[in-house]
Amino acid sequence: MKDDLIGKTAIITGASRGIGKAIASTVASLGINLSIAARQEGPLNETAAELEKKYKVKVLATPCDVTKLEDLEKLVNNTKQKFGSIDILINNAGVSSQYPFEKQPIEDFEKLAHTNYLGYVRLIRLVINDMIKNKKGSIINMVSGSTLCDPLPRNFIVYSSLKVGLRAFSKALFWELRDQGIKVTSILPGVTDTDLTGKLNEITADTSRLMTTEAIENAVKFALTVPANVCPLEISVINQQTPWTAPVIPYKQQHPGK
């Protein structure tokens, strides 16, 4: 399957740093041309030049704010103009916000929803008809290991509940499109040592409990290289000591008398 990927085209969002940059490097190593997107043009262009030089693939860099529909449309149009088709979409862009709900700034809600859910859904909608027409395509959505927790991790419920919605959407999209030759995979990573999680003070205080991006890169590679009649629906990549596995509700609790 690896040889079948050479010369294909992948869009990757949030690709200038962290998990997105690591994924872009892994995808480029498979001989896949890249259309990478991120908000900051400088780091994005540097990443594009670095990947082109290292892997000898074509890399298109498009500054993009995934909360803006016009930016997503520009990303898709630029990609199609340069490469002709879009074979793979990897939705990775994300923002985080860690607060007890009653203290969370209300303005955070819209930013989280537009980045972590609507940005994914809109971009899929913009590429899906071409994939249906071609009877093939791979969509990989970066969800969150926090969606495995019930109840969701405290101080993280707005972010995580949106990821729950994305996880449900992704699974339903696979069942809706599987007869069209389109694969949809959700990756559920644990807490990873990146700039994003570096801001989650309490969760990331002990860095020994964080994982690197390597396992996530391997999960993406696995999803792209399985046989054509196989789709990894969900891949959970959880660090052995992830803080989210600790009980969210204390075992010993005060109960009302009978």
Buried (B, 14 or more C-beta within 10 A) or exposed (E): EEEEBEEBBBBBBBBBBBBBBBBBBBBBBBBBBBBBBBBEEEBBBBBBEBBBEEBEBBBBBBBBBBBEBEBBBBBBEBBBEBBEBBBBBBBBBBBBBBBEEEEBEEEBEEEBBBBBBBBBBBBBEBBBEBBBEBEBBBBBBBBBBBBBBEEBBBBBBBBBBBBBBBBEBBBEBBEEBEEBBBBBBBBBBBBBBBEBBBEBEEBBEEEEBBBEBEBBBEBBBEBBEBEEEEBBBBBBBBBEBBBBBEEEEEEEEEEEEE
